[in-house]
């Protein structure tokens, strides 16, 4: 169990989310106007919780959409975006050769790719959920046990696995990794002392990663 408080959130809506395309970790998928508004709202919610210029460690998935979201959050808080710790360990589930394609095109070929509880079916040449858990456990191990407050800007599916690990959710019977409930884009989950609560936003997220 990690010391400190971890504020874990999804990036704001992107043009890929809005048009139901599977995102990639290697191409920039920019935020929509709504995505900008969601990022600013998350920043405002964190400022209300932590105050201006808080002493925090900022962790960011090294993807365009997460970096863009983190920049807006950092501006609201008055913290240094350049001091954020960027890592691909926080990236989204790798959907292999399905990346960049529309949901409908892939589903026409292979059937449903959105399964129960807004989870994505892994691509044959992509990542599965235990693989996501492995890299997130590696990231957690690399943090040590520093305590303090941490802001983590990442993605829909991978954040559910991270929250699942940190808050002790049960192992999913099909996907064999701990998976937390889905949150809508623009939500913030707070994990502290192995317990989770939704700080801002709500559950019942969309399937888009």
C-alpha positions, 0 to 999 in steps of 0.5 A: 500500500502506497503512502500519500494521496493519489489523484487519478484521472482520465484525459479529456475527450479527444477527436477520436473519442468523439468519432468512436475511433480506437486511439493509439499511444503513438499518434497525437489525438487532440482534445475537443472543445469539450475535452478542454472544458473537462481538463479545466474543470478537473484543474478547478476541482483539484485547486478547490481540494489542494489550494493554489500552487500545491506541493504535488508530484505530477505524473503524466502518460507520455501521450499527446492527449494526456500531456495536453490535459495535464497542461491545462490542469497545471495551469489551473493549479499554478504548478510546473508542467515541465516538472511532470514525470512523463512515462509510457508506463501510464499509457492506454491499453495497446490495441495493436493493429486496431489502433486508429480504426473506427469501432464500427469497422473493427466490429464489422470484422470481429464482432463486439469490441466493447464488452461488459462494464465498458471494458475493451476486448483486447486486440489479438496483437495488442495488450491484455489486462495482465500486461497492463497490470504488469507495467503499472505495478512496475511503475508503482514499484519505481515510485518507492514510498514517498508519501505526499500528494500525487496527480496522475493524468492517464487514460480510461482503461489503464486508470481502471487497472491502476485504481484496481491495483491501488484500491484492492479491487478483486481480480476480474474473472475474465480479464484476470487483473484487478479492475476498478469501476469506469468513470466518465471523462473529466472525473477524478478518483482519489486513492488513499490508504488503499481506499478509493472515492470519486472526488469529482465526476461520476461512475458509468463512463463511456467505453472510449479509452 
